[in-house]
Structure formats: C-alpha cells, structure tokens
Amino acid sequence: MMNILLVWKKEVLNTIQDKRTLTMMVIVPLILMPVMIGLPFMMHNQFEQVEESEARVHVIGLEQAPELAALLEQDGRIALVGVDDPEQSLVDGQIEALLTLPPDFSEQVAAGRTVSVDIAFEQSHAFQQHPLPPLGPAQQVVRRSC
C-alpha cells in the first residue's frame, strides 16, 4: 500500500510541475466549459428571434393574385412591403425577398397546375438578418384558398 501512495505522490508532483499538463487540466476547461454551456443558450435565443420576427417581402405581380395577398397578410411571419425599385431595395436590405409571380398565376392555381414562382434574396444579408420562414405549408394554403 505504501508503494502505491509513493507512486501516486510522484505522479501528482510531476503533473503539477509540467506546465502543459497543468494548462490542459485547468485553463482549457475553464475556457471551454462556459463556451460549451453558453453556446446552446445563445443559439436558442437566435432561433427565437428568427421565429418571432417578420420577413419583409415584395411581390411583383401581386395584383394578379389578390387571394395570395390576403393569405400573406394573414400570416404573421411575412410583411408585404411595397417599394419603387425592388432589385435595389433587395440589395440595400430594405426587403429580404423578392417574389415574382407569373402573369397567369391565378388561372394556373385555379386549374390545379404547378406554378413556378421566382424567389430572389440577397445572400450577403443572410446571416445579418432573419431568413424567410419555410414556404412548404404555403403550397397547401394556396391550393385550398384558390
């Protein structure tokens, strides 16, 4: 038993005297543990901010689809914004997305056909501002309402 204690004491002294080992045992955990604990909380807060915020969207050709305008206005996650120069407003960050509807949008939806809608967004602002909400459920809503 005495030999075990002597070996243990020698190893502890060697560990304390070695600066690299001491750094890895004490300093690194003091830095990493707050980061590992705090990072999920910060990410959670960011996700909550994204979910609570509205995406500013301009729609070209919205006059051809008044039912779509009503649906988008009812959705609390999308704010329809009218701008004079949509492309420049997108680059400047005044709007976050630009949707372009085809001229026969309402007729195609009424006929049950798939409609191609162009969506443009400025990627340089993607991490500075909140992204658009997912558009998956929008297909079902448009199909039901038209």
C-alpha positions in Angstrom: 0.0 0.0 0.0 2.9 2.3 0.8 4.4 1.8 -2.7 1.1 2.8 -4.3 1.0 6.0 -2.3 4.6 6.9 -3.2 3.9 6.3 -6.9 0.7 8.4 -6.7 2.5 11.2 -5.0 5.3 11.2 -7.6 2.8 11.3 -10.4 0.9 14.2 -8.9 4.1 16.2 -8.3 5.2 15.5 -11.9 1.8 16.6 -13.2 1.8 19.8 -11.2 5.3 20.7 -12.3 4.5 20.1 -16.0 3.1 23.4 -17.3 1.5 21.9 -20.4 -0.4 19.3 -18.4 -1.5 21.8 -15.8 -2.7 24.1 -18.6 -4.7 21.3 -20.2 -6.2 20.2 -16.9 -7.1 23.7 -15.5 -7.0 26.5 -18.0 -8.6 24.8 -21.0 -11.6 23.5 -19.1 -12.1 27.0 -17.6 -12.4 28.4 -21.1 -14.2 25.6 -22.8 -16.9 24.8 -20.3 -18.6 28.2 -20.4 -18.5 28.1 -24.2 -20.0 24.6 -24.3 -22.7 25.5 -21.8 -23.4 29.0 -23.2 -23.4 28.3 -26.9 -26.7 26.3 -26.9 -28.4 29.1 -25.0 -27.2 31.7 -27.5 -28.4 29.6 -30.4 -31.8 29.1 -28.8 -32.1 32.9 -28.4 -31.2 33.4 -32.0 -33.8 30.8 -33.2 -36.5 32.5 -31.0 -35.7 35.9 -32.5 -36.0 34.4 -36.0 -39.3 32.8 -35.3 -40.8 36.0 -33.8 -39.6 38.4 -36.5 -41.4 39.2 -39.7 -39.7 38.8 -43.1 -40.1 41.9 -45.3 -41.2 40.7 -48.8 -42.1 42.5 -52.0 -44.2 40.6 -54.6 -44.1 41.6 -58.2 -47.4 40.7 -59.9 -49.4 40.5 -56.7 -52.3 42.3 -58.4 -52.9 39.1 -60.4 -53.4 37.1 -57.2 -55.4 39.1 -54.6 -56.2 35.9 -52.7 -52.5 35.3 -52.3 -52.1 38.8 -51.0 -54.8 38.2 -48.4 -53.1 34.9 -47.3 -49.7 36.5 -46.9 -51.2 39.4 -44.9 -52.9 37.0 -42.5 -49.6 35.2 -41.9 -47.8 36.9 -39.0 -44.3 35.9 -40.3 -44.4 37.8 -43.6 -44.9 41.5 -44.1 -45.7 42.6 -47.6 -43.7 45.7 -48.4 -44.2 48.0 -51.5 -41.1 49.5 -52.9 -40.3 51.6 -56.0 -37.2 49.7 -57.1 -37.4 46.1 -55.8 -34.0 44.9 -57.0 -32.2 47.8 -55.4 -34.3 47.5 -52.2 -33.2 43.9 -52.0 -29.5 44.8 -52.4 -29.9 47.6 -49.8 -31.5 45.3 -47.3 -34.9 47.1 -47.2 -36.6 43.9 -48.2 -35.4 40.4 -47.5 -37.0 38.6 -50.5 -38.5 39.4 -53.9 -41.2 37.1 -55.3 -42.1 37.3 -58.9 -45.5 35.8 -59.9 -46.2 34.8 -63.5 -49.0 36.8 -65.2 -51.3 33.8 -65.3 -50.7 32.8 -61.6 -54.4 32.7 -60.6 -55.5 30.8 -63.6 -52.8 28.2 -63.2 -53.6 27.7 -59.5 -57.3 27.5 -60.2 -56.6 24.9 -62.8 -54.6 22.9 -60.2 -51.3 23.2 -62.1 -47.9 23.7 -60.6 -46.9 27.4 -60.7 -43.3 28.5 -60.9 -42.6 31.5 -58.6 -39.3 33.2 -58.8 -37.8 34.0 -55.3 -34.8 36.3 -55.1 -32.9 37.1 -51.9 -29.7 38.9 -51.1 -27.2 36.4 -49.7 -24.9 38.9 -48.3 -27.5 39.8 -45.7 -28.4 36.2 -44.9 -26.6 36.0 -41.6 -27.2 39.5 -40.5 -31.0 39.5 -40.8 -33.6 36.8 -40.2 -34.3 34.4 -43.0 -37.7 33.8 -44.6 -39.9 31.2 -43.0 -40.2 27.9 -44.8 -42.6 28.0 -47.6 -43.8 24.4 -47.6 -47.2 25.0 -46.0 -47.8 27.9 -48.3 -48.4 25.5 -51.2 -51.2 23.8 -49.3 -52.8 27.1 -48.3 -52.8 28.5 -51.8 -54.3 25.3 -53.1 -57.1 25.4 -50.5 -57.9 29.0 -51.0 -58.0 29.3 -54.8 
